[in-house]
Amino acid sequence: MAQPLQAIRGMHDVLPAQTPAWQRLEAAVRQLVQAYSYAEIRLPLVESTTLFERSIGAATDIVEKEMYTFTDRNGDRLTLRPEGTASCLRAVLQHGLAHNQTQRLWYQGPMFRHERPQQGRYRQFQQIGVEAYGLPGPAIDAELILLSAHLWRRLGIRGLTLQLNTLGTPSERARYREQLVVYLTQYADQLDADSQRRLQTNPLRILDSKNPALADLIAAAPVLTDYLEEASQAHFAQLQAMLDAAGVAYVLNPRLVRGLDYYTRTVFEWTTDVLGAQGTVCAGGRYDGLARQLGGRDIPGIGFAIGVERILAVQAALVGTVQSPELHVCLLMLGAEAEIAGLALSERLRAALPQMRLQTLVGSVKSQFRQADRSGASLACILGSDELAAGTVTVKYLREERAQVTVAQDQLTDVIRDAVPDLSEKNGSGVR
């Protein structure tokens, strides 16, 4: 017998038992970004390969090794998006969204990179991105960092570390790059193969190496902040003053460079030590020159992305399972006549109690009770021949030591509300 087909390595299913945690996170993000006046934008999964070559950088690991790129039937080179910023800015430029105006946008969806799967790293992974355009000052840098810090509090997550750095302007970084290459070339024989390759293509990425054998060499390398001019220094100093005033703790990390070529000035990461090597759960920075690289006029930009799988793993490790306040009810319909009347009753219940999760069951009495118990429902509402004749419903409490009750159908919503008092504040009463 043939083996069942499996999901592609690194591309995982999110099963029904897991989706409530995803939904709670997505709802928390949606409420928070709306409170900060960010509007949702929805972007295509597939873009021109040139978009990522221009934005991310042809010499980066993402473009060289990790992108899912193919040629379509028209001969066009296309790529499954490996990140969201380039797509978001492409849409802003294409539709004139930043013409004589500022924009605050957010998006969510899957990204794709052919990496080695491990804890917190998948080949298809979910990201939530938040971006702002047309705002050159450090206030928007601070706003985005404060927004992310607010999200951790809302999710009940403690213990994340904010790492902060500035990469200066492209010209400042170019001068620094020259000196860094001079320094690293002296020790080229001590570099690992990956760093030797990067020395010729993207030497700043060597500073982000996780090879412990290079730690001392990297620690002694020139520091980018020594090459910043007054404007960049002032931008970074003001950002720090804003974070200090807001009470957000951070660690200055002069070796934080990020893996994408488009960053300028502010870069930051939120990290944790509970996920092993994959410790970054949220990262971003400013990319003021990216619009011109994509063929548009200069538009200041800054944003960050959250790895959904990683933040859920951190939440599970630090907070544990978060219980939803929703009420789950099963309606057991015993017999053909009960099925007809029960479906009509279930629709009236859903209309009266939209926060409730209502599951209708059919089959033998034993089977329906077994399904109700396994479902995790709090209540079983039983509609059989006796109840039909009397216009009643029997309510059995599945998770509490309470005696079952039989009530008139038009009193059923009040009984259900008693199981979750919060529902009584949000709905009217009675099923009619």
For each residue, the residues with C-beta under 8 A, 3 or more apart:
1:
2:
3: 6
4:
5:
6: 3
7: 11 12 13
8: 11 123
9: 117 123
10: 114 115 117 122 123 124
11: 7 8 122 123 124
12: 7 122 124
13: 7
14: 18 19 22
15: 18 19
16: 19
17: 20
18: 14 15 21 22
19: 14 15 16 22 23
20: 17 23 24 324
21: 18 24 25 312 315 316 321 322
22: 14 18 19 25 26 126 308 312
23: 19 20 26 27
24: 20 21 27 28 322 324
25: 21 22 28 29 155 308 311 312 315
26: 22 23 29 30 108 128
27: 23 24 30 31
28: 24 25 31 32 151 154 155
29: 25 26 32 33 106 108 128 151 306
30: 26 27 33 34 40
31: 27 28 34 35
32: 28 29 35 36 147 150 151 154
33: 29 30 36 38 40 106 130 147
34: 30 31 37 38
35: 31 32
36: 32 33 104 143 147
37: 34 104
38: 33 34 104 105 106 130 132
39: 103 104 105 106
40: 30 33 105 106 107
41: 88 91 105 106 107
42: 107 109
43: 81 84 87 88 91 107 109
44: 47 81 87
45: 80 81 109 110 112
46: 78 79 80 81
47: 44 51 52 78 79 81 86 87 90
48: 51 76 77 78 79
49: 52 53 67 69 77 78 79
50: 53 54 77
51: 47 48 54 55 79 86 87 90 294
52: 47 49 55 56 62 63 67 79 81 82 83 86
53: 49 50 56 57 58 63
54: 50 51 293 294
55: 51 52 85 86 89 260 261 262 290 293 294
56: 52 53 60 62 63 82 83 86 260 261 262
57: 53 60 63 202 260 261 262
58: 53 63 64
59: 63 64 201 202 261
60: 56 57 63 64 202 205 259 260 261
61: 64 65 66 205 259
62: 52 56 65 66 67 82 83 113 259 260
63: 52 53 56 57 58 59 60 66 67
64: 58 59 60 61
65: 61 62 114
66: 61 62 63 82 113 114 115
67: 49 52 62 63 79 80 82 112 113 114
68: 79 80 82 112 113 114
69: 49 77 78 79 80
70: 77 78 79
71: 75 76 77 78
72: 75 76 78
73:
74:
75: 71 72
76: 48 71 72
77: 48 49 50 69 70 71
78: 46 47 48 49 69 70 71 72
79: 46 47 48 49 51 52 67 68 69 70 82
80: 45 46 67 68 69 112
81: 43 44 45 46 47 52 84 86 87 111 112
82: 52 56 62 66 67 68 79 111 112 113
83: 52 56 62 86 111 127 260 305
84: 43 81 87 88 107 109 111 127 129 305
85: 55 88 89 129 131 260 262 287 290 301 303 305
86: 47 51 52 55 56 81 83 89 90 262 290 294
87: 43 44 47 51 81 84 90 91
88: 41 43 84 85 91 92 105 107 129 131 303
89: 55 85 86 92 93 131 133 287 290 291 294 299 301
90: 47 51 86 87 93 94 294
91: 41 43 87 88 94 95 97
92: 88 89 95 97 98 103 105 133 291 299
93: 89 90 96 98 291 294 295 296 299
94: 90 91
95: 91 92
96: 93 99
97: 91 92 101 103 105 133
98: 92 93 101 102 103 133 134 291 299
99: 96
100:
101: 97 98 134
102: 98 132 133 134 135
103: 39 92 97 98 131 132 133 134
104: 36 37 38 39 130 131 132 133
105: 38 39 40 41 88 92 97 130 131 132 133
106: 29 33 38 39 40 41 128 129 130 131
107: 40 41 42 43 84 88 128 129 131
108: 26 29 126 127 128 129 308
109: 42 43 45 84 126 127
110: 45 124 125 126 127
111: 81 82 83 84 124 125 126 127
112: 45 67 68 80 81 82 123 124 125
113: 62 66 67 68 82 123 125
114: 10 65 66 67 68 123
115: 10 66 121 122 123
116: 121
117: 9 10 121 122 123
118: 121 276 277 278
119: 275 276 278 313
120: 275 276 278 307 309 310 313
121: 115 116 117 118 125 278
122: 10 11 12 115 117 125 309
123: 8 9 10 11 112 113 114 115 117
124: 10 11 12 110 111 112
125: 110 111 112 113 121 122 307 308 309
126: 22 108 109 110 111 307 308 309
127: 83 84 108 109 110 111 305 306 307 308
128: 26 29 106 107 108 305 306 308
129: 84 85 88 106 107 108 303 304 305 306
130: 33 38 104 105 106 144 147 148 284 303 304 305
131: 85 88 89 103 104 105 106 107 301 302 303
132: 38 102 103 104 105 135 140 143 144 301 302 303
133: 89 92 97 98 102 103 104 105 299 300 301
134: 98 101 102 103 299 300
135: 102 132 139 140 300 302
136: 288 300
137: 140 235 238
138: 141 142 235 236 238 239 242 266
139: 135 142 143 242
140: 132 135 137 143 144 302
141: 138 144 145 239 265 266 286 302
142: 138 139 145 146 239 242 243 246
143: 36 132 139 140 146 147
144: 130 132 140 141 147 148 284 302 303 304
145: 141 142 148 149 162 243 248 268
146: 142 143 149 150 243 246 248
147: 32 33 36 130 143 144 150 151
148: 130 144 145 151 152 270 282 304 306
149: 145 146 152 153 162 248
150: 32 146 147 153 154
151: 28 29 32 147 148 154 155 306
152: 148 149 155 157 158 160 270
153: 149 150 156 157
154: 28 32 150 151
155: 25 28 151 152 311 315 319
156: 153 315 318 319 322
157: 152 153 160 311 314 315 318 319
158: 152 318
159: 272 274 318
160: 152 157 270 271 272 281 314
161: 251 270 271 272
162: 145 149 248 249 250 251 268 269 270
163: 250 251 252 253 256 268 269 270 271
164: 239 240 243 250 251 252 253 256 266 267 268
165: 224 252 253 254 255 256 257 266 267 268
166: 224 225 228 232 235 236 265 266 267
167: 173 224 257 258 263 264 265 267 285
168: 172 173 176 224 225 227 228 229 232 264 265
169: 172 173 229 232 264 265
170: 173 174 264 289
171: 174 175
172: 168 169 175 176 224 227 228 229 232
173: 167 168 169 170 176 177 204 224 227 264
174: 170 171 177 178
175: 171 172 178 179 227
176: 168 172 173 179 180 222 224 226 227
177: 173 174 180 181 203 204
178: 174 175 181 182
179: 175 176 182 183 222 227
180: 176 177 183 184 203 204 207 221 222
181: 177 178 184 185 199 203
182: 178 179 185 186
183: 179 180 186 187 221 222
184: 180 181 187 188 191 195 199 203 206 217 221
185: 181 182 188 199
186: 182 183
187: 183 184 190 191 217
188: 184 185 191 196 199
189:
190: 187 213 214 217
191: 184 187 188 195 196 199 206 214 217
192: 195 196 209 211 213 214
193: 196 197
194: 197 198 209 211
195: 184 191 192 198 199 206 209 211 214
196: 188 191 192 193 199 200
197: 193 194 200 201
198: 194 195 201 202 203 205 206
199: 181 184 185 188 191 195 196 203 206
200: 196 197 203
201: 59 197 198
202: 57 59 60 198 205 261
203: 177 180 181 184 198 199 200 206
204: 173 177 180 207 208 257
205: 60 61 198 202 208 209 257 259
206: 184 191 195 198 199 203 209 214 218
207: 180 204 218 221 255 257
208: 204 205 255 256 257 258 259
209: 192 194 195 205 206 214 218
210: 277
211: 192 194 195 214 215
212: 215
213: 190 192
214: 190 191 192 195 206 209 211 217 218
215: 211 212 218 219
216: 219 220
217: 184 187 190 191 214 220 221
218: 206 207 209 214 215 221 255
219: 215 216
220: 216 217
221: 180 183 184 207 217 218
222: 176 179 180 183 226 227
223: 226 254
224: 165 166 167 168 172 173 176 227 228 254
225: 166 168 228 233 236 254
226: 176 222 223
227: 168 172 173 175 176 179 222 224
228: 166 168 172 224 225 232 233 236
229: 168 169 172 232 233
230: 233 234
231: 234 235
232: 166 168 169 172 228 229 235 236 265
233: 225 228 229 230 236 237
234: 230 231 237 238
235: 137 138 166 231 232 238 239 265 266
236: 138 166 225 228 232 233 239 240 265 266
237: 233 234 240 241
238: 137 138 234 235 241 242
239: 138 141 142 164 235 236 242 243 266
240: 164 236 237 243 244 250
241: 237 238 244 245
242: 138 139 142 238 239 245 246
243: 142 145 146 164 239 240 246 248 250
244: 240 241 247 248
245: 241 242
246: 142 146 242 243
247: 244
248: 145 146 149 162 243 244
249: 162
250: 162 163 164 240 243 268
251: 161 162 163 164
252: 163 164 165
253: 163 164 165 256
254: 165 223 224 225
255: 165 207 208 218
256: 163 164 165 208 253 267 268 269
257: 165 167 204 205 207 208 263 267
258: 167 208 263 267 269 283 285
259: 60 61 62 205 208
260: 55 56 57 60 62 83 85 263
261: 55 56 57 59 60 202
262: 55 56 57 85 86 287 289 290 293
263: 167 257 258 260 267 285 286 287
264: 167 168 169 170 173 285 286 287 288 289
265: 141 166 167 168 169 232 235 236 285 286 288
266: 138 141 164 165 166 235 236 239 285 286 302
267: 164 165 166 167 256 257 258 263 283 284 285 286
268: 145 162 163 164 165 250 256 283 284 285 304
269: 162 163 256 258 280 282 283
270: 148 152 160 161 162 163 280 281 282 283
271: 160 161 163 279 280 281
272: 159 160 161 275 279 281 314
273: 279
274: 159 313 314 317 318
275: 119 120 272 278 279 281 310 313 314 317
276: 118 119 120 279
277: 118 210
278: 118 119 120 121 275 310
279: 271 272 273 275 276
280: 269 270 271 283 307 310
281: 160 270 271 272 275 306 307 310 311 314
282: 148 269 270 304 305 306 307 311
283: 258 267 268 269 270 280 304 305
284: 130 144 267 268 302 303 304 305
285: 167 258 263 264 265 266 267 268 302 303 304
286: 141 263 264 265 266 267 300 301 302
287: 85 89 262 263 264 290 301 302 303
288: 136 264 265 298 299 300 301
289: 170 262 264 292 293 298
290: 55 85 86 89 262 287 293 294 301
291: 89 92 93 98 294 296 297 298 299 301
292: 289 295 296 297 298
293: 54 55 262 289 290
294: 51 54 55 86 89 90 93 290 291
295: 93 292
296: 93 291 292 299
297: 291 292
298: 288 289 291 292
299: 89 92 93 98 133 134 288 291 296
300: 133 134 135 136 286 288
301: 85 89 131 132 133 286 287 288 290 291
302: 131 132 135 140 141 144 266 284 285 286 287
303: 85 88 129 130 131 132 144 284 285 287
304: 129 130 144 148 268 282 283 284 285
305: 83 84 85 127 128 129 130 282 283 284
306: 29 127 128 129 148 151 281 282 311
307: 120 125 126 127 280 281 282 310 311
308: 22 25 108 125 126 127 128 311 312
309: 120 122 125 126 312 313
310: 120 275 278 280 281 307 313 314
311: 25 155 157 281 282 306 307 308 314 315
312: 21 22 25 308 309 315 316
313: 119 120 274 275 309 310 316 317
314: 157 160 272 274 275 281 310 311 317 318
315: 21 25 155 156 157 311 312 318 319 322
316: 21 312 313 319 320 321
317: 274 275 313 314
318: 156 157 158 159 274 314 315
319: 155 156 157 315 316 322
320: 316
321: 21 316
322: 21 24 156 315 319
323:
324: 20 24
325: 420 422
326: 355 356 357 420
327: 353 355 356 357 378 379 416 419 420 423
328: 356 357 359 375 376 377 378 379
329: 349 356 357 358 359 377 378 379 380 381 416
330: 358 359 360 361 368 371 372 375 377 379 380 381
331: 342 345 346 349 358 359 360 361 381 383
332: 361 365 368 369 372 380 381 382 383
333: 338 339 341 342 343 360 361 362 368 383
334: 338 365 368 382 383 384 385
335: 338 339 384 385
336: 339 340
337: 340 341 385 388
338: 333 334 335 341 342 383 384 385 387 388
339: 333 335 336 342 343 362
340: 336 337 343 344
341: 333 337 338 344 345 383 388
342: 331 333 338 339 345 346 360 383
343: 333 339 340 346 347 360
344: 340 341 347 348
345: 331 341 342 348 349 383 393 409 412 431
346: 331 342 343 349 350 358 360
347: 343 344 350 351
348: 344 345 351 352 431 432
349: 329 331 345 346 352 353 356 358 412 413 416 431
350: 346 347 353 354 356 358
351: 347 348 354
352: 348 349 413 427 428 429 430 431
353: 327 349 350 356 358 413 416 417 423 427
354: 350 351 427
355: 326 327 423 426 427
356: 326 327 328 329 349 350 353 416 423
357: 326 327 328 329
358: 329 330 331 346 349 350 353
359: 328 329 330 331 372 375 377
360: 330 331 333 342 343 346
361: 330 331 332 333 368 371 372
362: 333 339 368
363: 367 368 371
364: 367 368
365: 332 334 368 369
366: 369 370
367: 363 364 370 371
368: 330 332 333 334 361 362 363 364 365 371 372
369: 332 365 366 372 373 380
370: 366 367 373 374
371: 330 361 363 367 368 374 375
372: 330 332 359 361 368 369 375 377 380 398
373: 369 370 377 398
374: 370 371
375: 328 330 359 371 372
376: 328
377: 328 329 330 359 372 373 380 398
378: 327 328 329 397 398 399 400 419 420
379: 327 328 329 330 395 396 397 398 416 419
380: 329 330 332 369 372 377 395 396 398
381: 329 330 331 332 393 394 395 396 412
382: 332 334 387 393 394 395 396
383: 331 332 333 334 338 341 342 345 387 388 393 394
384: 334 335 338 387 388 394
385: 334 335 337 338 388 389
386: 389 390 392
387: 338 382 383 384 390 391 392 393 394 406
388: 337 338 341 383 384 385 391
389: 385 386
390: 386 387 406
391: 387 388 408 409
392: 386 387 406 407 408 409
393: 345 381 382 383 387 406 407 408 409 412
394: 381 382 383 384 387 404 405 406
395: 379 380 381 382 404 405 406 407 412 415 416
396: 379 380 381 382 404
397: 378 379 400 401 402 403 404 419
398: 372 373 377 378 379 380
399: 378
400: 378 397
401: 397
402: 397
403: 397
404: 394 395 396 397
405: 394 395 415
406: 387 390 392 393 394 395
407: 392 393 395 411 412 415
408: 391 392 393 411 412
409: 345 391 392 393 412 431
410: 430 431 432
411: 407 408 414 415 430
412: 345 349 381 393 395 407 408 409 415 416 431
413: 349 352 353 416 417 427 429 430 431
414: 411 417 418 429 430
415: 395 405 407 411 412 418 419
416: 327 329 349 353 356 379 395 412 413 419 420 423
417: 353 413 414 420 421 423 424 427 429
418: 414 415 421
419: 327 378 379 397 415 416
420: 325 326 327 378 416 417 423
421: 417 418 424 425
422: 325 425 426
423: 327 353 355 356 416 417 420 426 427
424: 417 421 427
425: 421 422
426: 355 422 423
427: 352 353 354 355 413 417 423 424
428: 352
429: 352 413 414 417
430: 352 410 411 413 414
431: 345 348 349 352 409 410 412 413
432: 348 410
